[in-house]
Amino acid sequence: MTKRFMDKTALITGGTSGMGLATARLLLDEGANVVITGRDDKRLDAAVEELGAGDRVLAVRADAADLADLDALMARIRDRFGRLDVLFANAGVGEFRRSAEVTEHDFDRIVGVNFKGVYFTVQKAVPLMTGGGAVVVNASWTLYRGMAVASVYSASKAAVLNLARTLSSDLADRDIRVNSVSPGFIDTPMFRAAAPTDEEAAGYAAQVVAGRLGTSEDVARAVAFLASDDASYVTGQDLVVDGGLVSSLPA
């Protein structure tokens, strides 16, 4: 295993399961100190135990849509590690229903976490980045194709894709790169909530050229690439991690 993140500190929001937890595990393996956030203390404790990296892991209960929580999070990072080198803005929520069924509460919750939360997480993290930092935003394949039950979710992900591009310009003079990843059908707890049976999951997998669902580790490796010096000349880009779902049709 290479050690691309030795002596670096990474923040992963929504790091208690799925893509966030897999990215935390990979960055730890490659030498980083890792901060994970979540909204549930029990899940945070379980994630820390699973990661098993001692004082190299800091778990902080924080709601990405709550600016006071974000301020407290950044203060904890400053006190513990002194700086931040990598941010994976991963925390997100979804409600998948037709537009006529979407409530104001649904709208505010999705936009609050998926767009407002990402925006202010980046804003408040940047002062801890001393130069040469990397931000990766978790977008989605749904911003490339229309899906009837994902109107608000897809719009929020399109917003953060554009945010990554504009921030890549805005933060360039601070030597901070900003990119995004757009995962396809990834076998995570959120995916399984929408496709709880093996038959439903197989139906989604059948739409993918690669012939399978993606794994959280597939996305983690893409995030690690974009966050590492291997991608030192890559900024303002979106890396679609979808097994060909967006670009191709199965034979």
Buried (B, 14 or more C-beta within 10 A) or exposed (E): EEEBBEEBBBBBBBBBBBBBBBBBBBBBBBBBBBBBBBBEEEBBEBBBEEBEBEEBBBBBBBBBBBBEBBEBBBEBBEEEBEBBBBBBBBBBBBBBBEEEEBEEEBBEBBBBBBBBBBBBBBEBBBEBBEEEBBBBBBBBBBBBEEEEBBBBBBBBBBBBBBBBBEBBEBBEEEEBBBBBBBBBBBBBEBBBEBBEEEEEBEEBBEEBBBEBBBBBBBBBBBBBBBBBEEBEEBBBBBBBBBBBBBEEEEE
